[in-house]
Amino acid sequence: MENTSYSGPLSSPPPKAFKVPESLVTWDARAPLLMGAQTVVAATLICSTPKSSLLRPACLPILIGLMYLAWQVAPAFTGQGVLYSFWWVGPYANIFHCMNNLYLHPLDDNDIRHEMKISNVPPFPGGVVPPRARFLLHQCILIALQYLIMDLLASSPPPPDVVDGWARGKEWLWISALNPHPVTFDDLKNRFIECTMNWYIVGRVMNDIWYRIFAVIFVGLGLSEPKQWPPLYGDYKDTYTLRGYFGKFWHQTLRWPFQGVSSYVTRQILGLRRGAVERYANIFIVFFLSGTLHSILDVAFGGHWRPVGGLLCFPVLPLGIMFEDAVQWLWYGLIVENAEAKRASWFGRIIGHVWVVLFLAIVTPIFNYPLQRIDGNPTYLVPWSIIHTLV
């Protein structure tokens, strides 16, 4: 899909290689069924084979094959942007999850009878799990609110100066060898605003609404209990460091699939002992794997696979975490001696929030801007616009 005559974000879009349905979902549910088949294969082997069985790692080609099949039929199931992307990144992440449970950190029939805990999952408000009826009512209210936010976003196309800010090369700012455009104040302002919106509101709403929809379905049908659906996102007050943002606030759905692989690599393959080197190596591997996952979206939304954005953006995030860890160590370990002063003051938190937004504003356009330049993207945010109906 590379367009050598590209002159900016307003150029004519290339033809799409697939047709996306206009309805929210269709009866062509092959994509979710294929992803479900991955889990069935893994669950069958967990329940029927010992942990040391060679059949477990031998099933990897089957899991990969099911992933490729899901990718081929994903456009036939839905045209809703986020739900559509689930059937691309979901089967990919599910391979890591299945292989963790099968081989890297193997489970057997006895293990799965015990509930597994995942670290850093946000607690329910007040630490109390609500009863089923209150849980469902709360989810439905928030789904309606988030739907209105998405409808507002979809009903308000970006102004020309914002679209122009996505022009090819502008994600690199002052690297003149990669960015042929002059850097303007509007570029910097829009980048800062877009980053704040995307990381703190838009990204959260687009992911969170589907989590709540599935929670209503499964809890409403009695297939699971409210305690199995804790909040997907944490508290905004923890976002004054990159470590807090990604470790406490942002969703943790990829933590076990990718951290299981990173732990196996650092401890079993590299033989690293627990300590700073092992911790940072784990962080780098997890973010690198996250970068490979996000690179798939280039193909999912109509482009060829150009992994540069995802594979550069996400592995750079650990550098920011290492930098802020070093600053905090120097400040609180060598300069500040008073124990009370070591607690982050309100001023320190403000500085921290600004630091996080600035760092994300510099780094994430490397990934986001190429996606935003895919013109004529047939996927959408909301299937029915309440705003267009009322206005």
PEKA-V21413 format. One record per pair of residues at least 4 apart in sequence whose C-alpha atoms are under 8 Angstrom apart, sorted by sequence separation. I is the first residue (numbers start at 1). J is the second residue. D is the distance in Angstrom with one decimal. If there is no record, write none. Layout:
i:j:d
I:J:D
I:J:D
This chain:
i:j:d
7:11:6.4
21:25:7.8
29:33:6.2
30:34:5.9
31:35:6.4
32:36:6.1
33:37:6.1
34:38:6.6
35:39:7.0
36:40:6.3
37:41:6.1
38:42:6.4
39:43:5.9
40:44:5.9
41:45:6.4
42:46:6.1
43:47:6.2
44:48:6.0
45:49:5.4
46:50:7.5
49:53:6.1
54:58:6.2
55:59:6.3
56:60:7.8
59:63:6.5
60:64:6.3
61:65:6.0
62:66:6.2
63:67:6.3
64:68:6.4
65:69:6.3
66:70:6.2
67:71:6.3
68:72:6.4
69:73:6.6
70:74:5.8
73:77:7.3
74:78:7.3
75:79:6.8
79:83:7.7
80:84:5.7
81:85:6.3
82:86:6.4
83:87:7.2
84:88:7.3
85:89:6.3
86:90:5.1
87:91:6.4
88:92:6.9
89:93:6.1
90:94:5.9
91:95:6.5
92:96:7.4
93:97:6.5
94:98:6.0
95:99:6.1
96:100:6.0
97:101:6.5
98:102:6.0
99:103:5.5
100:104:4.7
101:105:5.6
102:106:4.7
107:111:5.6
108:112:6.6
109:113:7.0
110:114:7.6
112:116:7.9
123:127:5.7
124:128:5.9
130:134:6.1
131:135:6.0
132:136:6.1
133:137:6.2
134:138:6.1
135:139:6.2
136:140:6.2
137:141:6.3
138:142:6.4
139:143:6.0
140:144:6.2
141:145:6.4
142:146:6.0
143:147:6.0
144:148:6.4
145:149:6.5
146:150:6.3
147:151:6.0
148:152:6.1
149:153:6.3
150:154:6.1
151:155:6.0
152:156:6.3
153:157:7.5
158:162:6.1
159:163:6.5
160:164:6.0
161:165:6.2
162:166:7.1
163:167:7.4
166:170:6.2
169:173:7.6
175:179:5.9
176:180:6.1
183:187:6.4
184:188:6.6
185:189:6.1
186:190:5.8
187:191:6.0
188:192:6.2
189:193:6.3
190:194:5.8
191:195:6.0
192:196:6.3
193:197:6.2
194:198:5.9
195:199:5.9
196:200:5.7
197:201:5.2
198:202:4.7
199:203:5.6
200:204:6.4
201:205:6.0
202:206:6.1
203:207:6.3
204:208:5.7
205:209:5.8
206:210:7.2
207:211:6.6
208:212:6.3
209:213:6.2
210:214:6.2
211:215:6.2
212:216:6.2
213:217:6.4
214:218:6.1
215:219:5.8
216:220:5.4
217:221:6.0
218:222:6.2
219:223:5.9
224:228:6.7
225:229:7.4
226:230:7.4
234:238:7.8
235:239:7.8
240:244:6.8
241:245:6.0
242:246:6.2
243:247:5.5
244:248:5.2
245:249:4.9
246:250:5.0
254:258:6.0
255:259:5.4
256:260:5.6
257:261:6.8
258:262:6.3
259:263:5.9
260:264:6.3
261:265:6.2
262:266:6.1
263:267:5.8
264:268:5.1
265:269:4.9
266:270:4.9
267:271:4.5
268:272:8.0
274:278:5.7
275:279:6.1
276:280:6.1
277:281:6.0
278:282:6.2
279:283:6.4
280:284:6.2
281:285:6.3
282:286:6.1
283:287:6.2
284:288:6.0
285:289:6.1
286:290:6.2
287:291:6.1
288:292:6.5
289:293:6.4
290:294:6.2
291:295:6.1
292:296:6.8
293:297:7.7
294:298:7.9
295:299:7.9
296:300:6.4
297:301:6.0
298:302:6.7
299:303:4.6
307:311:5.8
308:312:5.9
309:313:5.8
310:314:6.0
311:315:6.5
312:316:6.3
313:317:6.9
314:318:7.9
315:319:7.7
316:320:7.0
317:321:6.6
318:322:6.1
319:323:6.1
320:324:6.2
321:325:6.1
322:326:6.2
323:327:6.3
324:328:6.1
325:329:6.1
326:330:6.1
327:331:6.0
328:332:5.7
329:333:5.1
330:334:5.2
331:335:5.0
332:336:4.9
333:337:7.3
337:341:7.6
338:342:6.6
339:343:7.4
341:345:7.6
344:348:5.6
345:349:6.2
346:350:6.3
347:351:6.3
348:352:6.1
349:353:6.1
350:354:6.3
351:355:6.1
352:356:6.3
353:357:6.3
354:358:6.1
355:359:6.1
356:360:6.1
357:361:5.9
358:362:6.3
359:363:6.3
360:364:5.5
361:365:6.9
363:367:8.0
364:368:6.1
365:369:5.1
366:370:7.4
367:371:7.1
368:372:6.3
369:373:6.2
370:374:6.9
385:389:6.4
386:390:6.3
387:391:5.9
6:11:6.5
21:26:7.6
46:51:7.6
51:56:8.0
78:83:7.1
79:84:6.0
85:90:7.9
99:104:6.3
100:105:5.2
101:106:4.7
102:107:6.3
107:112:6.8
124:129:6.0
130:135:5.5
158:163:6.4
165:170:6.7
166:171:7.2
174:179:6.9
183:188:7.6
196:201:7.6
197:202:5.8
198:203:5.2
199:204:7.0
215:220:7.8
218:223:5.1
219:224:5.1
239:244:5.4
240:245:7.1
243:248:7.8
244:249:6.5
245:250:6.0
246:251:7.7
247:252:7.6
254:259:7.9
255:260:7.9
263:268:7.7
264:269:6.7
265:270:6.1
266:271:6.1
267:272:5.1
272:277:7.6
273:278:6.4
274:279:7.2
298:303:5.2
299:304:5.1
328:333:7.5
329:334:7.3
330:335:6.6
331:336:6.0
332:337:7.1
336:341:6.9
337:342:7.6
344:349:6.2
365:370:8.0
49:55:7.9
78:84:5.7
100:106:6.5
101:107:5.4
172:178:6.5
173:179:6.5
198:204:7.9
218:224:5.7
219:225:5.6
238:244:5.2
239:245:4.3
266:272:5.6
267:273:6.8
272:278:5.8
298:304:6.3
299:305:5.3
336:342:6.7
49:56:8.0
77:84:7.6
172:179:5.9
219:226:6.4
238:245:6.1
298:305:5.6
171:179:7.6
298:306:6.7
75:84:6.9
169:178:5.7
170:179:5.5
174:183:7.0
296:305:6.7
298:307:7.9
45:55:7.7
74:84:6.7
169:179:4.2
170:180:7.9
173:183:6.4
238:248:6.6
239:249:6.6
295:305:7.0
332:342:5.8
3:14:7.8
45:56:6.6
168:179:7.5
169:180:6.6
170:181:6.8
215:226:7.9
238:249:6.3
267:278:7.9
295:306:7.1
296:307:7.8
169:181:7.3
266:278:6.4
295:307:5.1
1:14:6.9
74:87:5.9
170:183:7.8
235:248:7.5
236:249:6.5
295:308:7.9
42:56:7.9
74:88:7.1
215:229:6.3
234:248:5.8
235:249:5.6
295:309:7.1
233:248:7.8
234:249:4.0
266:281:6.9
292:307:7.2
295:310:4.9
71:87:6.8
233:249:5.4
234:250:6.5
266:282:6.8
294:310:5.8
295:311:7.1
70:87:6.7
71:88:5.6
233:250:5.5
234:251:7.6
293:310:8.0
70:88:7.2
232:250:7.9
233:251:5.2
292:310:6.3
232:251:5.4
262:281:7.9
263:282:6.4
291:310:4.5
292:311:6.1
232:252:7.5
262:282:5.2
291:311:4.8
67:88:7.9
70:91:7.3
165:186:7.9
211:232:7.3
262:283:8.0
291:312:7.5
165:187:5.6
291:313:7.1
259:282:7.1
262:285:5.6
288:311:6.5
291:314:5.1
67:91:5.1
208:232:6.6
262:286:6.2
290:314:6.8
291:315:6.9
38:63:5.6
66:91:7.8
67:92:6.3
161:186:7.5
162:187:7.8
165:190:7.4
208:233:7.7
165:191:7.9
288:314:6.2
258:285:7.9
259:286:5.9
287:314:5.4
288:315:5.0
38:66:6.7
64:92:7.9
162:190:6.3
258:286:5.4
287:315:5.2
37:66:7.5
204:233:7.6
285:315:7.9
287:317:7.4
35:66:6.9
64:95:7.1
255:286:7.9
258:289:6.6
284:315:6.0
287:318:7.3
34:66:5.9
35:67:6.9
63:95:6.1
258:290:7.7
34:67:7.3
284:318:6.0
34:69:7.3
35:70:6.8
60:95:7.8
283:318:6.4
34:70:5.8
254:290:7.9
31:69:7.6
32:70:7.4
280:318:7.7
31:70:4.5
60:99:7.5
320:359:7.4
30:70:7.0
31:71:7.2
31:73:5.8
57:99:7.3
280:322:7.8
30:73:6.6
31:74:5.1
56:99:7.9
30:74:7.6
57:102:7.2
31:77:7.0
56:102:5.7
57:103:6.1
204:250:8.0
317:363:7.8
29:76:8.0
30:77:7.5
56:103:6.3
316:363:7.5
28:76:6.2
29:77:5.7
28:77:5.3
26:76:7.3
27:77:7.1
313:363:5.8
314:364:8.0
26:77:5.2
51:102:7.2
52:103:7.9
313:364:5.9
25:77:5.6
26:78:6.4
35:87:7.6
51:103:7.1
150:202:7.8
25:78:4.6
38:91:7.7
313:366:5.9
21:75:7.4
24:78:5.5
25:79:7.4
312:366:7.4
313:367:6.0
20:75:5.2
21:76:6.4
23:78:6.8
24:79:6.2
32:87:6.6
35:90:7.4
39:94:7.7
46:101:7.7
51:106:5.7
150:205:7.5
312:367:7.9
19:75:6.8
20:76:6.1
21:77:7.3
22:78:7.7
23:79:6.9
24:80:6.1
31:87:6.2
35:91:5.3
38:94:7.4
42:98:5.8
46:102:6.3
51:107:6.6
149:205:7.8
150:206:7.4
310:366:7.6
18:75:7.0
19:76:7.4
20:77:8.0
21:78:6.0
22:79:6.2
38:95:7.5
42:99:7.9
45:102:7.5
51:108:6.3
309:366:5.1
310:367:5.3
20:78:6.8
21:79:5.5
50:108:6.7
309:367:4.2
20:79:5.3
35:94:7.7
39:98:6.8
42:101:7.9
49:108:7.5
146:205:6.0
309:368:7.8
38:98:7.7
42:102:6.7
46:107:6.3
47:108:5.9
48:109:7.5
309:370:7.6
46:108:5.0
47:109:4.6
147:209:7.5
46:109:6.2
146:209:6.4
143:209:5.6
142:209:7.9
143:212:6.7
143:213:7.1
301:371:7.8
303:374:7.2
140:212:7.9
302:374:7.1
139:212:6.0
140:213:8.0
298:371:6.5
301:374:7.5
139:213:7.7
297:371:7.9
302:377:7.0
139:215:7.9
140:216:7.6
301:377:6.5
139:216:6.8
242:320:7.1
243:321:5.9
301:379:7.8
242:321:5.8
136:216:6.0
241:321:7.9
242:324:7.9
136:219:7.7
241:324:7.4
136:220:7.2
132:219:7.4
135:226:6.7
132:225:7.5
132:226:6.2
131:226:7.3
130:226:7.1
129:226:6.9
129:227:5.9
124:230:5.9
123:230:6.3
124:231:6.3
122:230:6.7
123:231:6.7
121:230:7.4
122:231:5.8
240:349:5.6
121:231:7.7
122:232:6.9
240:350:7.2
121:232:7.5
122:233:6.5
240:351:7.7
241:352:5.7
122:234:5.2
240:352:4.3
241:353:6.8
121:234:7.8
239:352:8.0
240:353:4.1
239:353:6.4
240:354:7.7
241:355:7.7
242:356:5.9
240:355:7.6
241:356:6.0
240:356:6.4
239:356:7.5
82:206:6.6
82:207:7.2
122:248:7.2
83:210:7.6
120:247:6.8
121:248:7.5
122:249:7.9
120:248:5.9
121:252:6.7
120:252:7.3
118:256:7.2
10:163:7.9
9:163:6.6
10:164:8.0
9:164:6.5
105:260:7.3
8:164:7.3
104:260:7.3
9:166:6.6
100:257:6.8
104:261:7.1
9:167:5.4
8:167:5.1
9:168:7.4
97:256:7.1
105:264:8.0
8:168:6.4
97:257:4.4
100:260:6.0
104:264:6.4
93:254:7.4
96:257:5.1
97:258:7.7
100:261:6.9
196:357:6.5
96:258:6.7
195:357:7.1
94:257:7.4
93:257:6.6
93:258:8.0
96:261:7.2
192:357:7.4
195:360:6.8
196:361:7.9
192:358:7.1
195:361:5.3
192:361:5.6
195:364:7.7
191:361:6.1
191:365:7.9
172:365:8.0
171:365:5.1
172:366:6.8
171:366:5.1
171:369:6.3
93:293:7.3
92:293:7.1
167:369:7.9
168:370:7.5
166:369:5.4
89:293:6.0
166:370:7.6
89:294:7.4
168:373:7.9
166:372:7.0
167:373:7.4
89:296:6.9
166:373:6.6
88:296:7.2
89:297:7.7
88:297:7.5
85:297:7.1
88:300:6.7
85:300:6.7
154:380:7.8
154:381:6.4
154:382:7.3
151:381:7.3
155:385:7.9
150:381:6.5
151:382:6.0
150:382:6.7
155:387:7.3
155:388:7.4
151:385:5.9
147:382:7.5
151:386:7.1
152:387:7.0
151:387:6.8
148:386:7.6
17:302:7.2
16:302:6.2
84:379:7.9
81:379:4.8
79:378:7.3
80:379:5.6
81:380:5.0
82:381:7.3
79:379:4.9
80:380:5.0
81:381:5.5
1:302:7.8
2:303:7.8
79:380:6.4
80:381:5.6
1:303:5.5
2:304:7.4
80:382:6.7
1:304:5.7
80:383:7.0
20:378:6.6
20:379:7.1
24:383:5.9
23:383:7.0
13:374:7.3
14:375:7.9
22:383:7.9
13:375:5.1
12:375:7.4
13:376:5.8
9:373:5.5
10:375:7.8
9:375:7.4
